[in-house]
Amino acid sequence: MTDFSYQLYSSRNFPPVGDTLKMVADAGYAQVEGYGGLFDGTALADLKAGMDATGLTMPTGHMGFDMVRDTPEQALAVAKTLGLKAIFVPHLMPDERPTDAAGWAQFGRDLAEAGKPIMDAGLKFGWHNHDFEFVDLGGSDRPLDLILQASDDLALEMDVAWVVRGGQDPMAWIKRYSDRLLSAHIKDIAAPGTCIDEDGWADVGHGTMDWPALISALKAGTTTYFVIEHDNPNDHKRFATRSISAMQAM
């Protein structure tokens, strides 16, 4: 049976982290995925203590581009503390995003260069997509292509639902990068007009995504980690428990 991770960003509005970790472990998760806001000072200590208390592990984590590029020693210290095996840079703010193919290609090179100390330490490193990596640049390549073309060593954590939000066929992109996919975010899109207060996201297995087929496609490639996430749940316990139950039933 697949060991599912829980992206702790899903519970950012439901502190403290120790309570979230207990809830997640009780729901049946074996792993969690952390994010930058949990990796500083007392927050990191609380996170580590909660993981030790529950037995949860953290194979993957999200760190901002600035942290990886400017303070790789800090990134590696966090990774060692938490036992990370892979680090993904998850986002660029709108004013930081390139606007043409040349800019995205350069960002890919910058990302690969920033990740060298991470990869030299034996960790996997790469990019986590949203929807803006699928904008039409007027050629055959989308931003995600240009990022990954910068280095064969860059891994991909595919947020499959954001691929759909980007107007793309997720099956095509899974097939396209089946040998680069290390991790996947498992989240669901609500039926039109529903879950408005949750930004149109649904509990996994209770939305419109064909997860049985998608999971099969992901497992046919190199995907190792499966991270359940909701960007804005109004009840994180409901989301966590219903989502892992649905996935385990598949």
N, C-alpha and C positions, 0 to 999 in steps of 0.2 A: 504493500500500500504506500502511496506517495506521502512523504512528510511535507505538509503544507506550512509555509511561513505566514506570518501575519505582519503586514506593514504597519508599524506603530504610528505612522502619520495619520492613519485612520482614526486614532484615538487622541489626537493632539488637543481636542477640546474637552477631554474627559480625564483630567489629572486626578491623582498623582500616578506616575508611571508604574509604581509598585502594584497598585490596585489593578491597572490594566494588564500587567504581566500575569498576575494570578488569574484574572478572568480568562485570558487567552489560554493559559495552560489548562485550566479547568474545562475549557471548551474542546480541548483535544489537539491543540497545535503543539508541534515539537520545536518550532523555530519561530524567530521574529526577524524582521528587517528594520534596522534603525535608520535615523535620518539626522542631519546636521544639528538640529536644535537640541538633540539629546547627548551630544558629544562634548560638551564643555563643562568643566568644573564639577560642581555638586550634582548637576544633572547626569553626568557620566557615572559618578559614584553611585547614585541612586539606581541607575539603569543596571550597572554591574551587580549590585546587591540584589536587585529584584530577579535578575536572571539566575544568580546563584541559588536563590531561595526556591525558585520554581523548576530549575533544571532545564530551562529553555536555552537554546543555542542561537547564535546569530551568524550564519554563514555569509550573509550579504548585507551591505549598508550603503546608504546614499550620503555623499559628501559634495558640498558645493565646489564648483570649479576653482574659486579663489583659494579655498582651503587646500585642495590638492596641489595647485600650482605654486602657491606662495609659502605654504608650511607643510611640505610633504612629511617632515619628521613628526609633526603633530598627527597627521593622518595615519601614519604607520604606528604611532603609539596607541592611538584609539583602536586600530585594528588588532594589535597585540593584546590589548586589555580585554577586548570582547571576543577574540577568536575569529575575526572575519577572514573569509577566504577570497572575497571579491568586493571591490568598491566600484560603485557606479556614480557618475556625475548625472544628476537628474533633471537639470533645468537651466534655462537662460531667461532672464527677464526680457520683456519686449524690447527695451532700449539697448540690450546687449546683443540682440540677434542680427546676424548678417542679413543683407537684403538681396544678395546675388550669389551666383554659383561660386565665383572666386572667393567671396567672403566665407562661405560655408566650407569650402575646401581648406582654406587657411585655418578656420576654427578646428577642423579635424586634425590638422597637423599640430596645432597648439595643444589640443587635447591629448594626442599621442605623446607629445613631448612632456607634458605635465605628468602623465601617467608612468613615465619611465622608472622613477624611484619606487613606485608601487609595484610594478611588474618585476623590477630587479630584486625586490624583496620576496618574490615568489607568489604574489597575489595576482589574481585576475583583475582586470581594469577595463572599464568601458563606459558606455552611454546608455541612458534610460530615456526613451522617447515620450513626448506628448503628441499633440496634433500638428504643431507648427513645423515639424520636420518633414511634412508631406505637402507643403505648398508648391505650386507649379512655378518653376524658375524659368520656364520657356524652353527647356531642353528635356532630354530623356531622364536625367538624374534629378532626384529630389534631395533636399538637404540631408536626409538620413543616409542616402547613398554616398554623398560627398564626405560626410563625417567618417563613415566606415572605410571608404577608399583610402583614407590617409595612412592606415596601417592595418595589416592583417592581424596584428596582435590585439587590436581593440575588440572587446567583447560587446555583445548587445544584450541588454535587458529590455525585452519588448513589452510595453504596456499595450496589450492587444485591444482593449476597448478604446484607447486613444487613437489607435490606427483607424478604427471605425469612425470615430469622431472627426478624424482627418479626411474622411471621404474615401477611404481606401478599402480594398478587399484584404482582410487579415490573412486569409489562407495564402494569397499570393506572396505576401511579405514574409510569412513564416517559411514558405518554400524557398524564397529568394535568399534568405539568410539562415537557413537551417544549420549550417556549419559554424555560424558565429553566435548563435543564440545560446547563452549560458543560463539565463533566467527569464521568467515571464511574470508579468503582473496579471493576476486573475481578478477582474472586476466586471461588473455587468451594467448594461445600459437599460434604463427603465423604458417602458412603453411610452410613446408620445403622450404628453399631457399628464403623466403621473410622476410622483416623487419630485414635484417641483421644488419643495423645501429642501431637498437633498441634491439639488443641482442636476436632476435628471439621472442620477445613478441609482442602481438597485442592488439589493443583496444578491450575491452570486447565486446563480441558479433560479433567480426569480425575475429575470429581465429578458432581454431579447437576444442575447448572445448564445450561439450554438456551442456551448462549452464541451459537450462530449466529443464533437468532431474536432474542435480546436485543441483540446488536450491530447487527442490521438496524434494530431499533426505535430504538435510541439514535441511529444515524446519520440516521434519518428526521427527527430534530429538530435541536436546536442543539448537540449534544454535539461538542466539539472535541478534548478530551483523553481518552485511554483509559489508565488507570493500573493496571497489574498488581500485585496485592498478596496476601500471605498473612500472617495475623496471628501465626502461631507455627510456622514451618517448622523441622523438625529438621535440614534440609540446604538451605541457601539457594541453593546453586549448582544442585542438582537442581530445586528449585522454579523458579528463574529461567529455566533453559534449557528445561525441559519446557513451561512455561507459554507462553513466547513462541513456541516451535515449534508448539504447538497453536493459538494464535491466528493465526499467520501462515498455517497450513494452512486456516483457515476463510475 
